[in-house]
Amino acid sequence: MRQILITGGAGYIGSHTAVSLVNAGFEPVIVDNFSNSDQSVLSGLKRILGQDLLCYEGDCNDRALMEKIFQENNFEGVIHFAAYKAVGESTKFPLKYYNNNLNSLIILLETMSSFGVKDLVFSSSCTVYGQPDELPVKESTPRKEAESPYGNTKKICEDMLRDYIKSGVNSRIISLRYFNPVGAHPSGEIGELPLGVPNNLVPFITQTAAGIREKLTVFGNDYNTPDGSCVRDYIHVMDLANAHVKALEYLFKQGENFYDLFNVGTGNGNTVLEVIQTFEKVSGSSLNYHIGPRRPGDIEKVWANTDKINNVLGWQAIYSLEDSLRDSWNWQQKLGEKG
């Protein structure tokens, strides 16, 4: 079995990617400090996969731990998710974000180099585009000044990776700029599990529908969009997970000193209010929501041009927004049963 290290592998996207990796014949090994995830995810993965996954509890900024993990395993590649990711929080605590997100990547690259592990898929974000002048955004679309420290850490990490490859190292790297992950594994065994008050729209929707939150706030209805609320490209987390496997398999076929980047989205934009209405339709629930002021760091609208990933990696999004919201609601209801 080909071992793949997943940093942040107990998190939302990482855990679903672990499932896709096993289904593709890989052996994922997880490292996670559980600062934004929960140990129960490992049990959910076992119920889906019928096996335990090796998991190290610890921080990717811990160089000694990372060296220990590489010593004890024989990795063919790494998928790097571990990062702080809340836009709003990053505007309040920028140094926390710069310290964690940049240092963890540096330590990872240095450890990979020491152990001769060449292949890395990096979790980037559409936030690097800022508010683009033209939509949909292509990989060639110029990156704008980031709207948040979180977005800026992703820009700097991309630059770091590009410079690293330019230095002539024997490494192969792909950055995946993904849009807004939503949904859950269709089994309902794993899904988005925010600790405390959710920062993302869909878990706030499902928690409001479940009575955990009193009401949902829509941040602004005066944007230049069809209904005044922000537009995003919402991609099912299992589609996103499969994109990481495709990227990894593609890397294995490349020569030395390789770097490329891909958008991962559906190619469609939906407003916040459209997401709410679609959820009400698939769940049969009526949501208690109100319009609030704009939120710092939010951009008005963004969605992906996916031609490159469709053509080069042979990857395509297959889940609809309805599928995503149905799976999210199924996950929320299962959480309620467990609770």
N, C-alpha and C positions, 0 to 999 in steps of 0.2 A: 504493500500500500504506500502510495506517495504522500508523505506528510506535508501538510501546509499549516504554518502558524497563522492564527487569526488573533491579532491584538484587538482588545475590546470585543472578543468573540461571544461574550454573554449579553452584549447589548442588543438593541433592536435589529439593526441590519446584520450585525455579525452573527447572531444566532440563526437567522434565516439562511445566511450564506453557508453556515456549517451544514445545514440540511442539504443544500444544493451540492456542496462539495462531496458529501457522502454518496449522494445519488449519482454523482459523476465518477465515483471510484477512488476518491481521495480520502485521506485520513486527517481530518482537522484536529489541531491542538490549540486550545484556547488559553490566552492569558488575559486576565481582567481583574481590576481592583475593586469591582462592584461599587464604585462611587456613583454610577448612574445605571445600575442594573441590579438584579436580584438573583440569589442562589437558586431560586425556584426554576429559573430558566433551564438549568442543567437537567432538572427532573423532566421538564417539558420536552427537551431534546431527546432524552432517553425514551420517553413514551412514543415519540415519533419514529425514532431510528431503531429502537429495540436494542440499544447498546449505550454504554457510558462513553462519553468523550473525555479525553485527558484534559484537565483544566488546572492551570497554575493561578493561584490567587496572588496578585501583586501588581505593581505599577511599572509601566513601560519606561518611566524615568529612572528606574532602579537598574543601573548598569550591571551590577553583580547578579541580579535575578535574571536579566536577559541573557547574560553569558551562560548561566547555569542551564536555562531552558534550551539554548542552542547546543550545549555540551551533551545534554541528555537525549537529544532527538537528532534526526537526520532530515532536515527540511529541504524540500525542493523549491519552496517559494513561500512568500509572506503576503498576507492581505492586512493592510494597516488601517484599522478603524479607530483605534483608541485616541480620542480627542474630546475636549469640551466643545459643545456644539450649540448652546442656547444663545441666539442673537441678542436678545434683550439683556441677559446676564452679562454678556461680553462688553456691552456698552457701560456697565457699572463697574466691572472688574477686569479691565483690559490686560493688566499685567499677569493675572492668573491665566488668561488665555494664551498670551504670548509665551509664558514660561512653560506651560504644559504642552501646548500643541507643537511648538518648535523643537523643544528639547527632546521630546519623546521620539520624533522623527530622526533627529541627529544620532541619538543613541542607537536606534534601530538600524540605521544605515551602517554605522560603525561596527555593530555586532554582526550584521550580515556579511560585511566585508571580511571580518576576522575569521568567519567560519565558511567562507566561500559560497554563500547562498546568493544567487544572482538575481532572482526574479521577485519583483515587488509590484503589487497592485495597490495604489494609494487612493484612499477615500477623499476625493475633493468635492467641490460643491459648485452649483450654479451661482452662488453668491459672488464668485470672482468676476462675474460680468457686471455687477452693480445694476444700475438701471440702463439697459442697453438702448441704443438709438434705433435699432431695427430689430424686429421680431419676425419669425422665431430666431433664436440665437444659434449660430454655427460655432464650431470650434475655432474658426478663424476670426470670429467677432472680437474686436478689441476689448480687453478687460478694462473696466472702469475703476476709479478709486472706490475701494470697498465702502459699503454703507455701515459696516460694523467691524469692531476688532476681530470677531470670529471670522468674518469673510476675509479680512486682511491676513489672518494666519494661514488660510488656505492658499491665498495668492503667494505668500512668502514661501510656503512649503512647495508649491509648484515650481517656483523659481529655483529653490534649493535643489530640487530633483533634476531640473534641466541643467543647472550648473554642474551638478555631480556627474551626470552622464557626459557632459562636454569635457570634463577633466580626463576622460579616457579610461575610466574604471570599467572592469568587465562586469557590467550589470545591465539589466533590462527592466524597464519600469513603464507602467501605464498609470496615468491619473484618470480616474472616472469622475467627471463633473456631473453629479446627479442632482436631480430636481427634488420634488417633495415626496419622500417615501410615505406610503400609507398602507393600510391593510394589515393582515396577519396571516399566519399559516392556515390553510383551509381547515385543518384539524381543530383549530382553536386551542392548541396546546402551547403555542408561543405567539407573542404579539408585542405591540408597543406597550412598555410598562414604565411610564414615567414615575419617578419618585417625587412625591409632593405634588404641587400644582403643575399641570402639564404646560409646556411651552409651545407645543404643536397643536394645530387646529383639531385634527380628527380625534385624538384621545380626549380633548376637552369636550368635543361633541358627544362622544359615547359616554363619558362620565356624567355629563349633564342629563342625557337621556336616561341613565341608570339612577339618577337622583343623588349622585355623589357630589355634584356641583349644583349650586342653586340656579345659575344661569350662565349662558355663554355670551361673551362680549365679541362683537365684530369690530375690529379696530379700523374704523373709518369707512364712510360710504360716500366720500366726495372725491375719489380718485377718478382718473379719466379711463374708465372701464365700462362695460355694458350696464352694470347696475351700481357702479360706484365703489364696490369692494375690490380688494386686491385679487389679481389673477396669478395662479400658479399652475405648474405642470405636475399633477399628482400621479405618481407611479406606484404600482403595487410592489410591496417589499419582496415578493417572490420573483417578480420580473427583475428587480434590481439585484437580488442574490444571484440569479442565473447569469447576469451580465458580468459579475465578478469571476465566475467560473470560465466563461467565454474568454475574458481578458487574460486569465492565467494560462489557459490552453494556447492562446495566440502568442503569448510571450515566449513559451517554450520553443516555438518554431523560429524565433528571430535570432539574428546575429548579435555580436557583442555591441556594447555601447548604444543601446536602443532606448528611445523614449517616445511615447506618443500619448495623446489624450483623447477622450471620447465623452460626448454628452450621453447621459442615460436618462431618458424621459419618454413620455408617450408621444410627444409632438403636438399635444393639445393643451390648451389653457382653459382652466375653469375658475370662475370667481368663487370667493368664499361663500357667498349667498347661494350659488349653484350647488356647492358641496352640501350645504345645510339642507337644501330642498331635496337633493338626491338621497341624502341619509333619511330624511323623513319618509320618502317614498319606499325605500328598501326595508326600513325597520318598522314602518307603521306607527312610529312615534312622532309626537309633536314636540318640537324643541323650544325651550324657553330661552330666547336670545334677545339682545338689545344692541343698538349701535353705540359704540364708544368712540373716543378720540383716536387719531392715528397713533401708531406705536413707533417709538424711535428705532431706526435701523431697518424698518420695512421698506422694500421697494414696491413700486406700483404694480408692475406686471412683468412676467418672464415665463417663457416656455421654450422648449427645445426644438431645434432641427435635429432629427435623429438619422439623417441619411448616412453619415459616416459609420456609425456603429452598426446600422442595418447592413451596409454593404461590406464593410471590412471584417467585422467579427461575426456576421451572420446572425445577429441577435435582433429580436423583435419583441416589443411589449405585447403580451397576449391578454392581460386582464383589463377589464373596463373599470371606470370609476364606480359603477354599481357593484361590481365584484369586490373592489377594495373596501367599500363601506359596509357591505354585507359581512365580509370576513372580520372587519374591525368590530362590528356589533356582536358577532358570534363570539369573538374573543372576550369582549367586555362582559357578556352574559355568563360565559364560563368562569371568568374571574369572580363574578358575583356568587356563583354556586360554590366555588372553592372557599370564598371568604366567609 
